[in-house]
């Protein structure tokens, strides 16, 4: 959905979805609640983060999915009750909605695989950072010149072993 407004005017005018509340089913729609009544998306004060980028992508996507589901519900009501036939025809057929939702599902599954890969790499990076910090703390504790020489030899051996294990692990 391309935006024709410049970014400066978008900041002052938030996008509204008034057609959702004007639906014939709006009286029956209630907000979804979580299991314990707490919010699933926790507000953040961060402005320029991945979270903001995700909100820009996923909130409109969630609204689109809601609208598609609402169209399906309208199709059901029209087919089941003669008094709702006056609602008219929805812009998309159930088959078109199914195709669009299936396509969205495939795209999100691909995005989830990317996220899983990033999470895995971050975990590995955190482990390596913790190992490095522990090693640096041990180096700082050693003060005597004799121990430093002995410790330097140990450090070289440790690095060689770690490199060997890293290569072995990456070959698997």
C-alpha positions as CSV (number, residue, x, y, z in Angstrom):
1,X,0.0,0.0,0.0
2,X,2.1,3.0,-1.2
3,X,1.9,6.3,0.8
4,X,1.3,9.4,-1.2
5,X,1.9,11.7,1.8
6,X,5.3,13.0,2.7
7,X,6.7,11.6,6.0
8,X,6.4,15.0,7.8
9,X,2.6,15.0,7.3
10,X,2.3,11.4,8.3
11,X,3.7,12.1,11.8
12,X,1.0,14.7,12.4
13,X,-1.9,12.6,11.0
14,X,-2.0,9.0,12.4
15,X,-3.7,6.5,10.1
16,X,-7.2,5.6,11.2
17,X,-9.3,2.6,10.3
18,X,-12.8,3.9,10.6
19,X,-14.4,1.4,8.3
20,X,-13.8,-1.4,10.9
21,X,-16.0,0.3,13.5
22,X,-18.7,1.0,10.8
23,X,-19.1,-2.7,10.0
24,X,-22.6,-4.3,10.6
25,X,-20.8,-6.7,12.9
26,X,-19.0,-4.0,15.0
27,X,-21.4,-4.5,17.9
28,X,-20.4,-8.1,18.1
29,X,-16.7,-7.5,17.9
30,X,-14.8,-7.4,21.2
31,X,-11.1,-6.9,21.7
32,X,-9.1,-10.1,22.2
33,X,-7.9,-10.6,25.7
34,X,-4.8,-12.4,26.9
35,X,-4.9,-15.3,29.3
36,X,-4.0,-13.2,32.3
37,X,-5.3,-9.9,31.1
38,X,-1.9,-8.4,30.5
39,X,-0.7,-6.9,27.3
40,X,1.3,-9.1,24.9
41,X,3.1,-6.1,23.4
42,X,4.8,-4.1,26.1
43,X,5.1,-0.4,25.4
44,X,8.7,0.9,24.9
45,X,10.2,4.3,25.1
46,X,12.7,3.4,22.3
47,X,12.2,5.3,19.2
48,X,14.7,4.1,16.6
49,X,14.8,0.4,17.1
50,X,13.8,-2.9,15.5
51,X,10.6,-2.7,17.6
52,X,9.5,0.4,15.8
53,X,10.2,-1.1,12.4
54,X,8.3,-4.2,13.3
55,X,5.3,-2.1,14.5
56,X,5.3,-0.3,11.1
57,X,5.2,-3.6,9.3
58,X,3.1,-5.8,11.5
59,X,0.3,-3.5,12.7
60,X,-1.0,-2.8,9.2
61,X,-0.6,-6.5,8.4
62,X,-2.7,-7.5,11.5
63,X,-5.3,-5.0,10.5
64,X,-5.4,-6.4,6.9
65,X,-5.8,-9.9,8.3
66,X,-8.6,-8.7,10.6
67,X,-10.4,-7.1,7.6
68,X,-10.0,-10.3,5.6
69,X,-11.5,-12.4,8.4
70,X,-14.3,-9.9,8.7
71,X,-15.1,-10.3,5.0
72,X,-15.2,-14.1,5.5
73,X,-17.6,-13.6,8.4
74,X,-19.8,-11.3,6.2
75,X,-19.8,-14.1,3.5
76,X,-21.0,-16.6,6.2
77,X,-23.8,-14.2,7.4
78,X,-25.0,-13.5,3.9
79,X,-25.2,-17.3,3.1
80,X,-26.9,-18.3,6.3
81,X,-29.4,-15.5,6.8
82,X,-31.7,-14.0,4.2
83,X,-32.0,-10.7,6.2
84,X,-28.3,-10.1,5.8
85,X,-28.3,-10.5,2.0
86,X,-29.0,-6.7,1.9
87,X,-25.5,-6.2,3.2
88,X,-24.3,-6.6,-0.4
89,X,-21.3,-8.3,-1.8
90,X,-17.8,-8.1,-0.2
91,X,-15.0,-6.9,-2.4
92,X,-13.2,-10.3,-2.3
93,X,-14.5,-13.9,-2.7
94,X,-13.7,-16.5,0.0
95,X,-11.3,-18.1,-2.4
96,X,-9.4,-14.9,-3.0
97,X,-9.3,-14.3,0.8
98,X,-8.0,-17.9,1.3
99,X,-5.3,-17.3,-1.3
100,X,-4.2,-14.0,0.2
101,X,-4.1,-15.4,3.7
102,X,-2.1,-18.5,2.5
103,X,0.4,-16.2,0.8
104,X,0.7,-14.1,4.0
105,X,1.3,-17.2,6.0
106,X,4.1,-18.3,3.7
107,X,5.8,-14.9,3.9
108,X,5.6,-14.8,7.7
109,X,6.9,-18.3,8.0
110,X,9.9,-17.2,5.9
111,X,10.4,-14.1,8.1
112,X,10.2,-16.4,11.2
113,X,13.0,-18.6,9.8
114,X,15.1,-15.5,9.5
115,X,14.3,-14.4,13.0
116,X,15.1,-17.9,14.4
117,X,18.5,-17.7,12.6
118,X,19.2,-14.3,14.1
119,X,18.2,-15.4,17.6
120,X,20.5,-18.4,17.3
121,X,23.4,-16.2,16.2
122,X,22.8,-13.7,19.0
123,X,22.8,-16.6,21.5
124,X,26.1,-17.8,20.2
125,X,27.5,-14.3,20.3
126,X,26.4,-13.8,23.9
127,X,28.1,-17.1,24.9
128,X,31.3,-16.0,23.2
129,X,31.1,-12.6,24.9
130,X,30.6,-14.2,28.3
131,X,33.6,-16.5,27.7
132,X,35.7,-13.6,26.6
133,X,34.7,-11.5,29.7
134,X,35.5,-14.3,32.0
135,X,38.9,-14.8,30.4
136,X,39.6,-11.0,30.7
137,X,38.6,-11.1,34.4
138,X,41.0,-13.9,35.0
139,X,43.8,-12.1,33.1
140,X,43.2,-8.9,35.2
141,X,43.4,-10.9,38.5
142,X,46.8,-12.3,37.6
143,X,49.4,-9.7,38.6
144,X,52.8,-11.4,39.1
145,X,55.2,-11.5,36.1
146,X,55.8,-15.3,36.6
147,X,52.1,-16.1,36.6
148,X,51.5,-13.9,33.6
149,X,54.1,-15.8,31.5
150,X,52.5,-19.1,32.7
151,X,49.1,-17.7,32.1
152,X,50.0,-16.4,28.6
153,X,51.1,-19.9,27.6
154,X,47.8,-21.3,29.0
155,X,45.9,-18.6,27.1
156,X,47.5,-19.5,23.8
157,X,46.7,-23.2,24.4
158,X,43.1,-22.3,25.3
159,X,42.7,-20.2,22.1
160,X,44.2,-23.1,20.0
161,X,41.8,-25.6,21.5
162,X,38.8,-23.2,21.1
163,X,39.7,-22.6,17.4
164,X,40.0,-26.3,16.8
165,X,36.6,-27.0,18.4
166,X,35.1,-24.1,16.5
167,X,36.4,-25.5,13.2
168,X,35.2,-29.0,14.1
169,X,31.7,-27.6,15.0
170,X,31.4,-25.5,11.9
171,X,32.2,-28.6,9.7
172,X,29.3,-30.5,11.1
